Amino acid sequence: MVKSYSFILLIAITFFALSGCTQPQQANFIKAVYDGEPRMENGHIDVENLMSLIKEHNANTYNFLIGHSEHDWDDLKEFLSLAEKEGIDIWITITPPGQVVSQPYGTDYAKWAEEIAKLSAEYPCIKAWSIDNILLFMDARHEGYMKSFIENSKRINPKLEFIPVVYFSDVTGKNFEIFKKYFDGVQFYYKVFPTKEGFGGYQQADGQISYLHSVFDGKIILGIYATPWQDVYPTTANYVRELIKTAKKMADGAMIYTLQREGEKMDAVREQFK
């Protein structure tokens, strides 16, 4: 009887241990592409062409960067009706200080939080918003500011999530510990690139994501550089393919930087997002 009880207990412990490591169901996996929108000669976004490219990637989410043109905010509103019709979820990204400033509200993130929340109440396809690389520009002195604009956003639309961009250097720093309580998730951009020898590419992603899981309970969306972050850090189709596989095993989604037009990396995304 003791042996039987011990065996049952062992099975139960094993089950719960494995359950704790199980990632979200693939039906809920976020398959996202970011930026790279096609534009017309007048500078406005070609929303029909953009939607076609998103669907060609087999993506279920598009992350709309407001940072290229003074028309972006208005073009976003035009695009949202099409996104609702096509069943594509939308995230919105605002630039941080020190970069080309998002218009029309600049670095007034309280105003952005309010206006995006209002827009998301009108268009339920808007699921999340982000400030790119924000922890580089905020420290403990700004906690009250972030707390206030996140709380205001949640009052307007409790379902709207704040999922900013972070890097491994952020996650291991003190600012992440201060601000993570305000994050519903993170876009965790992986910055280890392939070398001629093949080491230093996708192989370190598992360890970095495991560490992030140990310090953060929110959603983890693995950011993958299909378009190189810088020209000196080229990436390959296999790099993109393997990182999407890692995201499927260990994260809540994959965010492809950026929307591809053609080529092997687009094929890799399409294949893995199928």
N, C-alpha and C positions, 0 to 999 in steps of 0.2 A: 504493500500500500504506500509506503514511504517513497519507494522507487517510482511508482506511478505518479505520485503527486509531484515529485521532483521533475519528472519528465514533462508533465503538463506545464509546470512553472517555467521550465526552460523554453518550451514552445511559445508561451505567452510573452516572455521577455524578448525573445527573438522577433516575434511579430511586431511588438511596439517599437523596437529599435529600428526595424526596417521601415515601419510606417513613418517614423520621424524623419527618415531620409528620402521619402518619396516626394517627388516633385509634382507640381500642379498637373492636372490632366491635360493632355495635348489639345483637347477641345478649347481650353482656355489660354493656350499658349499665344503670346503676343508676337505676331510676325510683322514687324514694322520696317518701313523705309523712311529715310530722313532727307529733307531738302532736295536739291538737284532738280527743281521744277523747270519745265520748259516754258519759255516766254515768247511772246509775240513781239513784233517790231516796235510796238508802242510801249514796251516795257511791262505790260500787264502779263499775268500768268495765263497760259493756255490751259484752262481748267479741264477741258475735255481730253486733251492730250495727256495731261497729268494723270487723270483717272485711268486712262488706258494703260499707262506705264505701271501704275500701282498694281493693277489687276494682272498685268503680265508677270509681275514678280510673285504672284500668288500671295501677296500681303493682305493682312486684314486690318492694318493700321498705317496711317501716314502721319508723320511728325512734321508739321508745317512751321518752318522757320520764318519769323517776321524779322528781316534784317537785310534784305537786298534792295528794297525799293520803298519809296513813300506810298506806293499803291498796295503793298502787301496786306495791310489790315482790311482794306476794301475787297481785295481779291479773295481773301480768306472767306469773307461773308458770302461771296458769290459761289465759292467752291463748296461750302457747307451743305447747300441744298442738294447738290449732286452727290456728296458723300452720304447723306441721309438716304437718298434714293438707292444707292449702290451697296449700302450696308458696310461702309468702311468707317472704322473708328478714327477719330482725329485727335492728335496731341498738338499743342501749340508751344513753340519755344521762343523765348525772348533772349536777346543778347545781354551779356553782362556789361558792367562799366569797362571802358577801355577798348571796346570793339565798336564796329559800326553800329550806331544806336538804333534800336527798334523804334519805329514810328507808328502812331502819333504820340505816345506817352513817354518816350525816352527811357530814362532810368528811374521813373516814378513807378516802382514795382507794386506799391499799394494800389495805384490806379489801374495798372495792368491786371492785378489779381481781381479787382472789382469788376472790370469790364469783361474779362474772360469768363468769370463766373456768371455774369448776366447773360453772355452769349451762349454759354453751355446750358443754361436753363431754357433757352429758346431752341437750341440745337442739341439734343441728347447724344448725338454722335461724338461730341467733344467729351473725351473721357479724362484727359489729364493736361497739365501744363508744366512748363519747365523754365528755369533760368539756366543758361549754359554756364558751366564752370563757376558757379556762384561762390563756392567756398574759397576761391582764390581772392575774393574781394570782400568777404564778410568775416568778422571775428566776433568775440564775445560782446563787443560794444554794440553790435547790430542785432542781438538776439531779440530784444523787445520789438524792433521794427518788423522782423520776419514773423514773430508770433502774432503781431497785430494784423498783418495783411493776410496771413494764412487763416486766422480765425474769421476775418471778414469774408473771405472767399467761401469758407465752409458754411457761414450763415446764409449766404445767397444760394449756394448749391452744395449740400453736404456730400454729394456723390462725386464731385470734381476732385481729382487727385493731384497732388503736387509731387512731381517725380523729376527732380533736377539731375543734371549731369555731374558725375564724380569720377575720379580716377583712383587708382590704388594708393597713390601718395596722399590723397585726401582722406581715404578711409583709415589710414594709419596715423593721421594727424589729429590734433586736439580739436580743431574746428568741427570735424565730423561728430565727435562725441557731444558737442554743444548743440548742434542743429539737427541731428538725425531724428529727434522726436517730432519734428515738423514735417518729415518726409513720409509720404505714403509708399514711396519706393525710390529707387535710384536707377538712372541710366549709367551703368558701370562700364565705362569705355576702357577697353583692354589695349594697352600700349606696349606690347612686346611684339616685335616684328620679325619676319623671317630673315635669316642670313644665308649666305652662300652654302654654309655647312648644314643648314636646315635646323639648327638649334636656336632657341630663342623666339620661336614662332608661337603656335597655338598651345604648345606643351605646358606652359605655365598657367594657363587659364584655370584649370581645375583647382590648383592650390589657392589662387587669388580669390576665386568665388567661394571656396570653402571658408577662407578666413572671413570674408564679408558676411557669410551666413552666421558666423560665430559672434559677430558684433552688431548685427542688424536684423530686425524681424520683418521688415517690409518687403515689397516686391523687388526683385532684382532682374533688370533687363540688361542683357549683355550687349554693349555697344561694339560693333565690329567694323573695322575700317576696310571697306571694299575700295572706295576711293582713298588713296593714301592720305594720311594726316599731313605729311609733308613729302615732297618729292624724294627726299633722301631715305624715306621709309616705304618702299614699294611693297605691295601685298600681292598675293597670288590667289587664284581660284581655289586651290586646295586649302589655303589658310582660311578663307572665308567659309568654305564647306565644313572644315573641321571645327571651327568655332561655333557655327550654328548647331552642329551635333552636340557640342559641349553645353550650349545654352539649353538645348532640349533636355539634357540629362540633369542639369544643375540649377537652372534659372526659370524665371517666369516668362521670359520672352527674349527675342533678339532684335536689336535695332541696327539696321544697315546704314552706314554712312558711306555714300549717299545713294539716292535713287540712280540706278544704272540705265543706260540707254541700249547697250548691246554688249556682246562679248562673253568670255568664259566665266567671269565673276557674276554676271547677271544670270547665266545659266545655272551656276552653283546655287544662287539664292532661290531661283525658281524651283529647282530640284528639291532643295531642303525645305522650302515653304509649302510644298505641294500638300 
